[in-house]
Each structure stands twice: as C-alpha cells, then as structure tokens.
Amino acid sequence: MMRKSEKRAGLLLSVFFSFFVVSVSIAKVETIIGDVNLKKNPNIAINPPTTNESEIIISRNQYVISYNKKRRNPNWVAWRVDNTELGNVGRTDKFTADSDLEKYLLKDGPGEHAVKPREYFGSCYDRGHQTPSADRSETTQDNEATFMMSNMLPQTPYLNRVVWMHLEQHTRDLVHKEGKIAYIVAGPIYDQDFGKIGPNNDIQVPSKNFKVIVLLDQGQTPADITDQTETIAVIMPNLLEDGSRPDQNQDALCKSSAEDQRGGRSNDWEQYKSTVADIQKLSGVTLFPK
C-alpha cells in the first residue's frame, strides 16, 4: 500500500512535469549556453521562469540568466544564496563582456555582440548587478562571474547604490544571521519608455526593476515551497532621488553619478513592497512556474 508521503511525492512530480511541459512551450528559448545543465542548475527553485520574450538562457554555477538580445539586457536573472556562497573574497570589479554570449551571437556573422563595459560610459547610468557581487564572495571565479555585462541593467545611482543595495544587504543578513536559504529572481520592467543608451543607442533602460526573494529555513528544499512560504517582492522605480525621471533630467543623473550615493535608511526598500502577481503582470515573466 502506498504511504501518504509517497502519494504526495508522486503528486509533486506529476505537477512538476506537467507544468514543465507547459513552461517550455510558452518560453521562446533560442538556445541554452553556459557550463551547467539547466535542469540541474541549483539556482532554480523548481522550474526556470518563463517569458513571452525571445531569450537566450545562460546557465552557470553562479546564476541563470534569460538574455534578451533585442533589448541587450536580461529578461530575468535567478540565483540561490546560502552561507556557502558568502565568503571573504572582495569585489573583483572586473566588468567584462560575456564571452560565451559573444561567441554565440557571432555565429551568424558580426552584426550582434555581447554588451561591453564601456558601452555604458557617458550615459551616467550605473552598471547595475542583478546577482550581486557580495552574494558570490566564496571564490574569485564566482565573484568575477557577477561582473559579466549579461548580469547588468542600466540603473540610476540612487536605485543601484541605495535602495537596491539595502535590500541586497537585508537578504544577506537573513542568510548569514538567521540561516535562511534564498531563491531570488530579479529583472527589468518596461512599462514606460525611458529610452536607450550605448554607442548604438540599443541598450534599453528599464523604468522599474523587480525582485522576488523566496526564503526557506535550513533543512527545507524547493519541494517545501508553498503559497505560505515567506516571500519578499518589490518593484523599484528607476528614478533619481527626487523622484524625477533620469531620461528627462540628464544633468541631475550625471551629477548623482559623480556623487556619493550611499546613505539613507537601511529599510527604505520596504516602501516598494509589491506582490508576485503584480510583478508578473508588469514584467511579463512567470517567476516560479510549478
């Protein structure tokens, strides 16, 4: 006779695989690159997020990225954080083009390229990490992976260095001090036209950034995730500190880029709390398909 636990496991597997088929049919995955089998990537909670946007999936030990070659930005970036990823390696600060992505984009000719670090120069936008440098501080290799430009979005200095950073630190505090395990998905929202940057004016600037953090306790696994699992969801506008749009206030954007933007309240990110449903509606990304 089948035990209740076996029935539950069978049901979970049935749900997992039925939704996996649906997820694959929805997503327009152009290709999968990287050195980790996507199905075995530990940074994905259950299934990869899905989007109606065309995407190149980059699967590495440090994260999974859905890259949009039309916008030259990630659609979403997913990663896992526990105490094993938090070490003593400092910021390498080695911003680089994603060589795996570059190799793939060049296969059909020289027309498309991975974003290079200098393409943000003169825009006054920060190269805003999605997977933070400090979330991958166990080894130099892990930290360097976070500085690939495929992991970046154009963010105002106020967003990147203040409220976004404060939520990053809060998440690490939960992991380091409370022993939480965090599964995170972050990415852009384009519900307003904030223009484009770069020498060819082809890197789209998001109007907002989203982040969803699912928090598990030690000993829990993704199979334990339910609607009641502790979750933080935020939508943060890509604005200047005074609330103005950066595309309409270039002088203020460049001034803020040159100034020290640290400070503010460590919990200032809380004003941007939202819901998974709202994030999915605005971003077009299904975050945790089951």
PyMOL commands that set and color helices and strands:
alter all, ss='L'
color gray80, all
select helices_A, chain A and resi 4-26+38-40+83-85+99-108+117-120+133-135+140-146+149-151+157-178+222-224+246-248+250-258+268-272+276-283
alter helices_A, ss='H'
color red, helices_A
select strands_A, chain A and resi 28-33+50-51+54-59+64-68+73-81+126-129+152-155+181-189+196-197+203-204+208-216+231-237+285-286
alter strands_A, ss='S'
color yellow, strands_A
deselect
rebuild
show_as cartoon
